[in-house]
């Protein structure tokens, strides 16, 4: 989920492990949970923010190989993940409450810088989609 402001600032979170990994709000579906419900839950768990009616399902899915730092979270036969993209637009920055087990820092970054700062290619693309075409 890409959380951003009306002024074009994106919320990025630094993971506890690997420590140089910057990302948007992310998470996994629980059994029987819809992608929308997981997005709402993860937003609150990772930032303390409530989505209310502002959560937008971009109806974009991205299938990608699971990278080595997260391989141990999955069964040996599970090699790929499917990411569901959501946007959550705020009128202005909010103070977030981090889950210290998952993240060590939060920053509001202008879109162009956030694209470069995000570690995963899927996150970079999701953030870049917020920008006006002439910005790149």
VENZIZI-V860359 format. One record per backbone hydrogen bond with DSSP energy under -1.0 kcal/mol. CO is the residue of the C=O (numbers start at 0). NH is the residue of the N-H. If there is no record, write none. Layout:
BEGIN
<<CO,NH> <CO,NH>>
END
This chain:
BEGIN
<<0,24> <1,87> <2,10> <3,89> <4,7> <7,110> <8,4> <9,108> <11,106> <12,22> <13,103> <17,20> <20,14> <21,118> <22,12> <29,32> <33,37> <34,38> <35,39> <36,40> <37,41> <38,42> <39,43> <40,44> <41,45> <42,46> <43,47> <46,96> <50,53> <55,86> <59,84> <61,82> <63,80> <66,69> <67,70> <69,72> <70,73> <74,77> <78,65> <80,63> <82,61> <84,57> <85,1> <86,55> <87,3> <89,5> <98,101> <98,102> <101,15> <104,13> <106,11> <108,9> <109,113> <110,114> <111,115> <112,116> <113,117> <119,123> <120,124> <121,125> <122,126> <123,127> <124,128> <126,129> <127,130> <131,134> <132,135>>
END
